Amino acid sequence: MKIRSTVITLFLLAFAAGTVHAAKRVDAPAYRTMTQPEAAKALLQKALTEAGKGSWERIAVGRVYYLGGMKGEGQAIFDAVLANDPDPSDLFRVARVYREAGEWSRAKDLFDKSIQQNPKDEKGMAEVGAYYLANGDRATAEALFDRSFKLQSEIWATVSAAGGYLGVTPQE
């Protein structure tokens, strides 16, 4: 009898967990009947709710807004994340979005600030160096590579630097 009640309890717990998980799903018919922009907006609103206070998650949502042609909505999310003493990694992630959008001057400012606040990020330094190289500033790129390699020889830093010389964007 004890084994049976344990099995039933485990089944009910698994069912409840599945129900909670199912409650977080987006209702398929809702986005299937919408235009693509409407579906994207509905899903982005849900994603923003799911992101909660997570800065990386909120930046990911802002990225889709920003690169998807809704720059105002994306910028509002970035501004909110960056307004409250952001972590250097938050600066770095928003800078990546600006770079991806072709806004090097905006990206460069945030990348530089991120490196200044996190001077031991050898991977980040090499990645930013590759972006400088892609934007025609070899001297700054190589200064960042030098700093990165002095901290530690690390595969991802080395690959970013090598890719920079070949015009290959660092893997994010």
C-alpha positions in Angstrom: 0.0 0.0 0.0 2.9 2.4 0.8 4.5 1.8 -2.6 1.1 2.5 -4.3 0.6 5.8 -2.4 4.2 6.8 -3.2 3.7 6.0 -6.9 0.4 8.0 -6.9 2.1 10.9 -5.2 4.9 10.9 -7.7 2.4 10.8 -10.6 0.5 13.7 -9.1 3.6 15.7 -8.6 4.8 15.0 -12.2 1.3 15.9 -13.5 1.3 19.1 -11.5 4.8 20.0 -12.8 3.6 19.4 -16.3 0.6 21.6 -15.8 2.7 24.4 -14.4 5.1 24.0 -17.4 2.2 23.9 -19.8 0.8 27.2 -18.3 4.0 28.9 -19.4 3.5 27.9 -23.1 2.3 30.3 -25.7 -1.1 29.3 -27.0 -0.3 28.1 -30.5 -3.7 29.3 -32.1 -3.1 32.8 -30.8 0.0 33.4 -32.9 -1.0 31.2 -35.8 -3.9 33.5 -36.6 -1.9 36.7 -36.3 0.1 38.5 -38.9 3.9 38.0 -38.5 4.4 41.4 -36.8 1.5 40.9 -34.5 2.7 37.4 -33.6 6.2 38.7 -32.9 4.9 41.4 -30.7 2.7 39.0 -28.7 5.6 36.6 -28.2 8.0 39.4 -27.3 5.6 40.7 -24.7 5.4 37.2 -23.3 9.2 36.8 -23.4 9.6 40.1 -21.5 7.3 38.8 -18.8 9.2 35.6 -18.7 12.5 37.6 -18.5 11.4 39.1 -15.2 14.3 41.1 -13.8 17.0 39.1 -15.6 19.2 41.6 -17.4 20.6 39.2 -19.9 17.1 37.9 -20.7 15.7 41.4 -21.0 18.6 42.4 -23.3 17.8 39.3 -25.5 14.2 40.5 -25.8 15.4 44.1 -26.6 17.7 42.7 -29.2 14.9 41.1 -31.1 12.8 44.3 -30.9 15.8 46.4 -32.0 17.0 44.3 -34.9 13.5 43.4 -35.9 12.7 47.0 -36.8 11.1 48.1 -33.5 14.1 50.1 -32.3 12.1 52.3 -29.9 10.9 49.3 -27.9 14.3 47.7 -27.9 16.0 50.9 -26.9 13.5 51.3 -24.0 14.5 47.9 -22.7 18.2 48.7 -23.0 17.8 52.1 -21.3 16.0 50.4 -18.4 18.8 47.8 -18.0 21.6 50.3 -18.3 20.0 52.9 -16.0 20.7 51.1 -12.8 24.5 50.6 -12.4 24.7 47.8 -15.0 27.1 44.9 -14.8 29.9 45.1 -17.4 28.4 42.0 -19.1 25.2 44.0 -19.6 27.1 46.8 -21.3 28.8 44.2 -23.5 25.6 42.5 -24.5 23.9 45.8 -25.5 27.1 46.8 -27.4 26.9 43.5 -29.4 23.3 44.5 -30.5 24.5 47.9 -31.6 27.4 46.4 -33.5 25.0 43.9 -35.1 22.8 46.7 -36.1 25.7 48.4 -37.8 26.0 51.2 -35.2 29.7 50.9 -34.4 30.1 54.2 -32.6 27.4 53.3 -30.1 28.7 49.8 -29.7 32.3 51.0 -29.3 31.4 53.3 -26.4 29.7 50.5 -24.5 32.4 48.0 -25.4 35.1 50.4 -24.1 33.2 51.0 -20.9 32.7 47.3 -20.4 36.4 46.6 -20.8 37.3 49.5 -18.5 35.0 48.1 -15.8 36.1 44.5 -16.3 39.8 44.7 -17.2 40.4 40.9 -16.7 38.0 39.8 -19.4 40.5 38.3 -21.8 37.8 36.9 -24.1 35.9 40.1 -24.2 39.0 42.2 -25.0 39.9 39.9 -27.9 36.3 40.0 -29.2 36.2 43.8 -29.0 39.7 43.9 -30.7 38.3 41.9 -33.6 35.4 44.4 -33.9 37.9 47.3 -33.9 39.9 45.5 -36.6 36.7 45.0 -38.7 36.1 48.8 -38.4 39.6 49.7 -39.6 41.4 50.4 -36.3 44.2 47.9 -36.3 46.3 49.7 -33.7 43.5 49.6 -31.1 42.7 46.0 -32.0 46.2 44.9 -31.5 46.5 46.8 -28.2 43.4 44.9 -27.0 44.8 41.6 -28.3 48.1 42.3 -26.4 46.2 43.0 -23.2 44.1 39.9 -23.6 47.0 37.6 -24.2 49.0 39.0 -21.3 46.1 38.0 -19.0 45.8 34.5 -20.2 46.1 32.5 -23.4 42.6 31.3 -24.0 41.1 29.5 -27.0 38.2 31.9 -27.5 40.3 35.0 -27.3 42.8 33.5 -29.8 40.0 32.5 -32.2 38.4 36.0 -32.0 41.7 37.7 -32.7 42.5 35.3 -35.6 39.1 35.8 -37.1 39.4 39.5 -36.8 42.3 39.4 -39.3 40.2 37.4 -41.7 37.0 39.5 -41.3 35.2 36.7 -39.4 32.9 38.0 -36.7 33.6 36.6 -33.3 31.3 33.8 -32.2 28.9 35.1 -29.5 
